[in-house]
Amino acid sequence: MVSPKQLEEDIKNMNYDQINKMIDNSTNQVDTNFWITIRDRALQLRQRQIINRKDFIR
């Protein structure tokens, strides 16, 4: 079983263009919503990584 921390790392490291292709190729609304959620979570994790950089924090 994959740990939540590992899952977040995997999502954060996913290729953004590949996620968008998966959204475009989705055959139903459930799949589309799933990939949109994954894309949004990947963006959140990347933003958190940027915000937590030492040079960003004062």
C-alpha positions as CSV (number, residue, x, y, z in Angstrom):
1,M,0.0,0.0,0.0
2,V,1.2,3.5,-0.8
3,S,1.6,5.9,2.0
4,P,-0.1,9.3,1.8
5,K,3.3,11.1,1.8
6,Q,4.5,8.9,-1.2
7,L,1.3,9.6,-3.0
8,E,1.7,13.3,-2.6
9,E,5.3,13.1,-3.9
10,D,4.1,11.1,-6.9
11,I,1.4,13.6,-7.7
12,K,3.8,16.5,-7.3
13,N,6.2,14.9,-9.7
14,M,3.6,14.2,-12.4
15,N,4.1,15.8,-15.8
16,Y,1.6,18.7,-16.1
17,D,1.2,18.2,-19.8
18,Q,0.5,14.5,-19.4
19,I,-2.2,15.3,-16.9
20,N,-3.8,17.8,-19.3
21,K,-3.7,15.0,-22.0
22,M,-5.5,12.7,-19.6
23,I,-8.1,15.4,-19.1
24,D,-8.6,15.8,-22.8
25,N,-8.8,12.1,-23.4
26,S,-11.3,11.4,-20.6
27,T,-14.4,9.6,-21.9
28,N,-16.7,10.6,-19.1
29,Q,-17.2,13.3,-16.5
30,V,-16.0,11.2,-13.6
31,D,-12.6,10.6,-15.3
32,T,-12.4,14.3,-16.2
33,N,-13.1,15.4,-12.6
34,F,-10.5,12.9,-11.3
35,W,-7.7,14.3,-13.5
36,I,-8.7,17.9,-12.8
37,T,-8.5,17.1,-9.1
38,I,-5.0,15.5,-9.6
39,R,-3.9,18.5,-11.6
40,D,-5.1,21.0,-8.9
41,R,-3.4,19.0,-6.2
42,A,-0.2,18.9,-8.1
43,L,-0.3,22.7,-8.5
44,Q,-1.0,23.1,-4.7
45,L,2.0,20.9,-3.8
46,R,4.3,22.8,-6.2
47,Q,3.1,26.1,-4.8
48,R,3.7,24.9,-1.2
49,Q,7.2,23.9,-2.2
50,I,7.9,27.4,-3.7
51,I,6.4,29.2,-0.6
52,N,8.5,27.1,1.8
53,R,11.8,28.0,0.1
54,K,14.2,29.8,2.4
55,D,14.7,32.7,0.0
56,F,10.9,33.3,-0.1
57,I,10.5,33.4,3.7
58,R,11.5,36.6,5.4
